[in-house]
Amino acid sequence: MNNIVALALLAGGVLLIVIGINATNAFSADATRFLTGSPTDKGIWMLIGGILVAVAGVRETLRSSRAG
């Protein structure tokens, strides 16, 4: 059961990373970046969250494979 949760975390993290990349490449993000010089917060937080969740999923997957 833990392995399923770990794989779901990994898949969710990858999904958040993809959505974050798309959000940083959107037209509205380009316009904000042009006017302010910095990317939008939404895309950055999605990327950070996705990386953290994916790392947690990988860590749990490795831990559950060693225990079993």
Short mmCIF file of the C-alpha atoms (twelve columns), coordinates in Angstrom:
data_MODEL
# 
_entry.id   MODEL 
# 
loop_
_atom_site.group_PDB 
_atom_site.id 
_atom_site.type_symbol 
_atom_site.label_atom_id 
_atom_site.label_alt_id 
_atom_site.label_comp_id 
_atom_site.label_asym_id 
_atom_site.label_seq_id 
_atom_site.Cartn_x 
_atom_site.Cartn_y 
_atom_site.Cartn_z 
_atom_site.pdbx_PDB_model_num 
ATOM 1  C CA . MET A 1  0.000  0.000  0.000   1 
ATOM 2  C CA . ASN A 2  2.811  2.412  0.806   1 
ATOM 3  C CA . ASN A 3  4.328  1.794  -2.599  1 
ATOM 4  C CA . ILE A 4  1.106  2.932  -4.288  1 
ATOM 5  C CA . VAL A 5  1.094  6.143  -2.252  1 
ATOM 6  C CA . ALA A 6  4.771  6.746  -3.060  1 
ATOM 7  C CA . LEU A 7  4.156  6.281  -6.777  1 
ATOM 8  C CA . ALA A 8  1.131  8.591  -6.584  1 
ATOM 9  C CA . LEU A 9  3.312  11.240 -4.927  1 
ATOM 10 C CA . LEU A 10 5.907  10.851 -7.663  1 
ATOM 11 C CA . ALA A 11 3.293  11.118 -10.415 1 
ATOM 12 C CA . GLY A 12 1.686  14.137 -8.739  1 
ATOM 13 C CA . GLY A 13 5.061  15.832 -8.427  1 
ATOM 14 C CA . VAL A 14 5.848  15.294 -12.096 1 
ATOM 15 C CA . LEU A 15 2.404  16.622 -13.001 1 
ATOM 16 C CA . LEU A 16 2.952  19.761 -10.898 1 
ATOM 17 C CA . ILE A 17 6.344  20.300 -12.534 1 
ATOM 18 C CA . VAL A 18 4.803  20.062 -16.015 1 
ATOM 19 C CA . ILE A 19 1.982  22.443 -15.076 1 
ATOM 20 C CA . GLY A 20 4.511  24.834 -13.510 1 
ATOM 21 C CA . ILE A 21 6.637  24.835 -16.656 1 
ATOM 22 C CA . ASN A 22 3.555  25.528 -18.764 1 
ATOM 23 C CA . ALA A 23 2.525  28.330 -16.391 1 
ATOM 24 C CA . THR A 24 5.937  30.002 -16.655 1 
ATOM 25 C CA . ASN A 25 5.792  29.807 -20.464 1 
ATOM 26 C CA . ALA A 26 2.257  31.206 -20.770 1 
ATOM 27 C CA . PHE A 27 1.590  34.516 -22.497 1 
ATOM 28 C CA . SER A 28 0.477  36.192 -19.278 1 
ATOM 29 C CA . ALA A 29 3.706  35.097 -17.593 1 
ATOM 30 C CA . ASP A 30 5.689  36.519 -20.516 1 
ATOM 31 C CA . ALA A 31 3.842  39.835 -20.228 1 
ATOM 32 C CA . THR A 32 4.436  39.972 -16.471 1 
ATOM 33 C CA . ARG A 33 8.093  39.059 -16.948 1 
ATOM 34 C CA . PHE A 34 8.434  41.826 -19.565 1 
ATOM 35 C CA . LEU A 35 6.837  44.461 -17.338 1 
ATOM 36 C CA . THR A 36 8.303  43.497 -13.966 1 
ATOM 37 C CA . GLY A 37 11.433 41.597 -14.898 1 
ATOM 38 C CA . SER A 38 10.502 38.569 -12.792 1 
ATOM 39 C CA . PRO A 39 8.394  35.485 -13.523 1 
ATOM 40 C CA . THR A 40 4.946  35.041 -12.028 1 
ATOM 41 C CA . ASP A 41 4.661  33.531 -8.571  1 
ATOM 42 C CA . LYS A 42 2.176  30.860 -9.673  1 
ATOM 43 C CA . GLY A 43 4.609  29.096 -11.973 1 
ATOM 44 C CA . ILE A 44 7.473  29.282 -9.508  1 
ATOM 45 C CA . TRP A 45 5.391  27.863 -6.630  1 
ATOM 46 C CA . MET A 46 4.094  25.064 -8.853  1 
ATOM 47 C CA . LEU A 47 7.661  24.140 -9.804  1 
ATOM 48 C CA . ILE A 48 8.884  24.232 -6.207  1 
ATOM 49 C CA . GLY A 49 5.912  22.208 -4.986  1 
ATOM 50 C CA . GLY A 50 6.296  19.694 -7.787  1 
ATOM 51 C CA . ILE A 51 9.975  19.198 -7.062  1 
ATOM 52 C CA . LEU A 52 9.318  18.708 -3.341  1 
ATOM 53 C CA . VAL A 53 6.477  16.239 -3.922  1 
ATOM 54 C CA . ALA A 54 8.460  14.313 -6.549  1 
ATOM 55 C CA . VAL A 55 11.470 14.058 -4.232  1 
ATOM 56 C CA . ALA A 56 9.205  12.807 -1.437  1 
ATOM 57 C CA . GLY A 57 7.748  10.217 -3.821  1 
ATOM 58 C CA . VAL A 58 11.181 9.000  -4.905  1 
ATOM 59 C CA . ARG A 59 12.354 8.837  -1.289  1 
ATOM 60 C CA . GLU A 60 9.313  6.816  -0.219  1 
ATOM 61 C CA . THR A 61 9.609  4.530  -3.239  1 
ATOM 62 C CA . LEU A 62 13.240 3.772  -2.419  1 
ATOM 63 C CA . ARG A 63 12.474 3.288  1.267   1 
ATOM 64 C CA . SER A 64 9.585  0.891  0.571   1 
ATOM 65 C CA . SER A 65 11.641 -1.120 -1.942  1 
ATOM 66 C CA . ARG A 66 14.468 -1.585 0.602   1 
ATOM 67 C CA . ALA A 67 12.073 -2.600 3.391   1 
ATOM 68 C CA . GLY A 68 10.334 -5.255 1.300   1 
# 
